[in-house]
């Protein structure tokens, strides 16, 4: 499988770590990922000074950041 080139996401300050309301605390979840996806997730998280769960939170809340890269 060809790798997807995902660059560090801009404006991650919109979702700083632990910046959740009291009624929206994190809960333990389980997901299945390939070793390749897990490694890429770790790489992206490190590039953005986040942990993997925060990187997933960013994806879910603001997407992959493609609309922000256009500079509009």
N, C-alpha and C positions, 0 to 999 in steps of 0.2 A: 504494500500500500504506500502510495506517495504521501510524504509529510505535508501538512498544511503549514504555511508560513504565517504564524501569528506573532505580531510584534507586541511589545509591552503596551498595555492599555493606558491611554491618557486619562487624566482627571479621576484617578482612583481615590482622590481625597474626598469624593462624594460619599464613599463608604468606608470611613476609617474603621479599624478593628474595634470591636466591642461597642460600636455606636448604634445600639439597638434599643428600642423602647422596652420598658419593663414587661409589657404584654407580648413582646416578640423576642423571647430569648431563644438561643439556639437549642436544638434537640439533636440527639444522636440519630443519624441516618445511616443507611447502608446503600452503597452503589457498587456496581460491577463495572470495572474498566479493564482494558487490555494493559499489559505492561508498558506498551508504547504510550498510550494515553496518560497513564499514571506518571510516567517520566516527564512527558511534555507538560502536564499540569504542574508538577514540581518545579520544572524549569521556569515556567511563566510566573509562578508564585514567587520564586526567588528573585527574578528580574524586577518584580514589582514590590519587593520587600513585604510579602504577605505569606500566610500559610495557605496550604491547598484549599482548606474549607472556605477561606476568605476569597480565594480566586473563584471558586464555584459560586459564591454569593454574588460577586461582581458580575459574572456571566449571567446569572439569573435576573439580577436587578437592572443592569444596564446593557446587556448584550455583549457582543464581542468588541464593541468600540468602532466598528467600521464606519458608522455615520459620523463619528467625531473626527476621523482621520481626514475627511474631505476638506476640513478647514473652514466650513461654512458656519 
